[in-house]
Amino acid sequence: MSQGGAMGERDLIRRISEILGGVENDDCAVIDAGDRYLVATTDMLHRQTDFPDIMNPWQMGWMAVAVNLSDIAAMGAEPAGVLIAAGLPPEADLYFIDELFSGFGDCAAYYGTRILGGDTDAHQELTITGTALGFVEKDLVLRRRGARVSDLLCTTGALGGAGAGLRAWKQGELQSEFIVKLLEPEPRLKEGRLLAKSRAVTAMMDNSDGLALSLSDLSEVSRVGFVVYEDRLPIAPGIEETVGHEEAIEMVMSAGGDFELVFTVKPEELEAAKKAGEVTVIGEVVEEGIWMERAGERRRVQGKGYEHRIGGSKID
Amino acid sequence: MSQGGAMGERDLIRRISEILGGVENDDCAVIDAGDRYLVATTDMLHRQTDFPDIMNPWQMGWMAVAVNLSDIAAMGAEPAGVLIAAGLPPEADLYFIDELFSGFGDCAAYYGTRILGGDTDAHQELTITGTALGFVEKDLVLRRRGARVSDLLCTTGALGGAGAGLRAWKQGELQSEFIVKLLEPEPRLKEGRLLAKSRAVTAMMDNSDGLALSLSDLSEVSRVGFVVYEDRLPIAPGIEETVGHEEAIEMVMSAGGDFELVFTVKPEELEAAKKAGEVTVIGEVVEEGIWMERAGERRRVQGKGYEHRIGGSKID
C-alpha cells in the first residue's frame, strides 16, 4: 500500500474486515441454519465498469444473477433464491426494464431457483446488487481453506474464453464465439454440488477474477502454495489459434469472467471428483509460492488477476 | 399510470412481479429452511437521494443496516446477519471508510447480529446495498396479509419524529432533537419478536415510508380497509408545539423514516400484544378504504407516503 495511492480491493477488504471484527474470506458468508449451513453472497455491478457496452439488458440481468450463483456453486451449495436491488437510470424505458428483469428471472430459473424479491429505485447510473442464498449440508460445505500439500489442483471446464471475448469485444470482432462466453456466463452449480457430494475436494472457489488471483486467495487462506503445469491448462479451443500461446496463457491467468471452479482434490480420490463433469488436473499444492512450470522449469506467478481498484482511498 | 409519465415505485413493482412470475409483497422474502423460515431483505441507498447532507459517514453506515433490520423486525424474525455491498466514490478517504464501516458494524452489534461479508467497489456516487437475513419459527412469522375486519390497528412507539427531523434539517434547525431520530433510526427488533411470540398479531409491516402508505400496502395484501382515530395517534412529543396539529398529522401519515411497526391485533388479545412494549391502538380494521376519523367524522386518506418515483419509465 503506497502512501497516497489508490488502495487495491483486497487491501481494502483486509482493513474493513478488521473494523468489522473479522470477516471470513470465502465466496459466501456461512450461517448456521440448524442441520445445514445457509450461504449468502452479494455483488454490486455498475453499467460502466461491469457491463461491456455491447451487452443487451437481458444479458445484464443474466450476468447480475450468474455472478452471485457462481459464489453459491463455489461453496458446494444448492441455490435457495436471489434478491435483486436495482437502481434504474432515467433512460431506462419499459423495454429495458422488462428485458433486464427477464434476464434476472431466466438465469435464476435456468439454475432451478428464482428471484425472491428486492428493491428498485432511481439512480443516475444503472446499478444492480444481486444477493444469492443457498443451503449446504454442514459436512459437505467447501471453503477456500483446507488445501493440503500434495493435493491435486483442478479446474472445471475450459479457461480463457471470457478473456478472449473481452479481447474480441475491444477489437470490434463482434462475431467471435467468445463474446457470448463473456456476456452470458454459466456458473457451475451442478458441478459444485457434485464436487461437494464427492467428498474428494479439500478447498474450492470460483475463478471469476482470473486463475492467478484465485490461486493467490486460496494460497492465503489455506496457507499453501501452488504449482501450475502450463501444458495441462485446458485453454478454451480456438484461443491459441487466434492470439498465440503466450497471450492465451495470459488470458487464462489474468482475465476475469470465466466462472469456472478451481479446487484441490485428495490424490487418491481424483476419480470420485471427476464424476462431477469436465474436470482437469492443472497442478498441485506445494509448501509456498505460486509457480508456473513449463518444460521442467518453474517461475513465480504474480497474483495479478482482475482486481477492482478503489480510487482515492488515501493512506495518511 | 399516465401516458409518458414517470412510473411510481409500487406500479413498477407490480409490473416486475408479473415478469418474475409473482413476488410476494412482504417486508422480507420468506424461504423454507427446515423447521424455520429464513427471511431476507435488500435495500439500496444512494448518497444524494437517501442520506441527508448533514449525515456523517458513521450515520450512513448505521442507517444502511437499520433500514434492513427493520424489515426483519416486521416479520417477527430474529436477525442472523447482514451483507453489505458498497460502491465507494473517489472522494471517500480512509476516515470516511472507517467511519462508514464502523456504522455498519455498530448497528448490527447493537441488535445482536453482525456483518457477515459483502462486496466493495468504486462508484461515482456512494451507493450501499444492505441485505439482512433472519430466522423465524414457521407458526410465528408475521406477514402483511392476515388482518381481519374488527381487528385493532396498532403501532409501536411514537410517530412523526423522523418527519419533524426532516423539516428541522430543511429549515436549518440543526439543534432539533428530531434530527437524531431522522439520522439514526432504531428499528423495533425486540418488539417485533415479542409481538410474534404473543400470537396476538394478525398482520404487520414497518412504517418506513409513512403510515398512510403502510396502511395502503396492508390494505391491498390483506384485502381490508382501515379507520384511524386521529386523536389516538401517538404523535412524538414536541412536534405539535412546533408545527401545529395539522402539520403534525401530515408528518405522521406521509413522512418516511420512523421505522415503527404497524400491525393488527385480535381484540381479545390486546393485552398480550401490549407486553411487547410501547403499543398504541390507533384504529381498527374495516371492510374497505382508508379513513381518518376526527370528532365522529370520517374522511378518506390517500395513500401518499414517501414513494420513490422512477423517472422516465415510459408507458407505450
Interface residues (C-beta under 8 A of the other chain):
Chain A: E9 L12 I13 R15 I16 I19 L20 G21 V23 E24 D26 C28 A29 I31 A33 G34 D35 R36 L38 A40 T41 T42 D43 M44 H46 T49 A80 G81 L83 I84 A85 A86 G87 L88 P89 P90 E91 A92 D93 L94 I97 D98 F101 S102 F104 G105 R114 I115 L116 G117 G118 D119 T120 D121 A122 H123 Q124 E125 T127 T129 T131 L133 F135 H308 R309 I310 G311 G312 S313 K314 I315 D316
Chain B: E9 L12 I13 R15 I16 I19 L20 G21 V23 E24 D26 C28 A29 I31 A33 G34 D35 R36 L38 A40 T41 T42 D43 M44 H46 T49 A80 G81 L83 I84 A85 A86 G87 L88 P89 P90 E91 A92 D93 L94 Y95 I97 D98 F101 S102 F104 G105 R114 I115 L116 G117 G118 D119 T120 D121 A122 H123 Q124 E125 T127 T129 T131 L133 F135 H308 R309 I310 G311 G312 S313 K314 I315 D316
